[in-house]
């Protein structure tokens, strides 16, 4: 079975319990031939800095509930990366930004386990530096916000390996 899909057995096309791994990223129904591709999901994050401090959020829900992450989330259908990030920032922090202020920094990949399904993700990171801390209101998937000096981000409290990698890359190339 493709990684994370071991519990999938029933074909969504014909209903038969005949799904089998076709490759490392797809499944095929032995009864009707339907093929399912477990494609990569796209996520966006904001690396927001004020002075030498970096904004991190405490996750309100699983996976990694209570651990630190960057604000952001998954890209919805019919959205580009910037639109998705602007939407997520409004939903999570009541933060309104102009997409033109964002600068693309880098990308990475992650494995996101949710409801016993592992989603393979492509994560795009955007940067923004502001002169002062904005007013933020936690909502949606965010339990709290924290500002940490970039040099002192608590690695043991980071939600995912990609978050730790992003912090390291940001330290190496701060602007």
Rosetta blueprint (number, residue, H / E / L):
1 X L
2 X L
3 X L
4 X L
5 X L
6 X L
7 X L
8 X L
9 X L
10 X L
11 X L
12 X L
13 X L
14 X L
15 X L
16 X L
17 X L
18 X L
19 X E
20 X E
21 X E
22 X L
23 X L
24 X L
25 X L
26 X E
27 X E
28 X E
29 X E
30 X L
31 X L
32 X L
33 X L
34 X L
35 X E
36 X E
37 X E
38 X L
39 X L
40 X L
41 X E
42 X E
43 X E
44 X E
45 X E
46 X E
47 X E
48 X E
49 X E
50 X E
51 X L
52 X L
53 X E
54 X E
55 X E
56 X E
57 X E
58 X E
59 X E
60 X L
61 X L
62 X L
63 X L
64 X L
65 X L
66 X L
67 X L
68 X E
69 X E
70 X L
71 X L
72 X E
73 X E
74 X E
75 X L
76 X L
77 X L
78 X L
79 X L
80 X L
81 X H
82 X H
83 X H
84 X H
85 X H
86 X H
87 X H
88 X H
89 X H
90 X H
91 X H
92 X H
93 X H
94 X L
95 X L
96 X L
97 X L
98 X L
99 X H
100 X H
101 X H
102 X L
103 X E
104 X E
105 X E
106 X E
107 X E
108 X E
109 X E
110 X E
111 X E
112 X E
113 X E
114 X E
115 X L
116 X L
117 X E
118 X E
119 X E
120 X E
121 X E
122 X E
123 X E
124 X E
125 X E
126 X E
127 X E
128 X E
129 X E
130 X E
131 X L
132 X L
133 X L
134 X L
135 X L
136 X L
137 X L
138 X L
139 X L
140 X L
141 X L
142 X E
143 X E
144 X E
145 X E
146 X E
147 X E
148 X E
149 X E
150 X H
151 X H
152 X H
153 X L
154 X L
155 X H
156 X H
157 X H
158 X E
159 X L
160 X L
161 X H
162 X H
163 X H
164 X H
165 X H
166 X H
167 X H
168 X H
169 X H
170 X H
171 X H
172 X H
173 X L
174 X L
175 X L
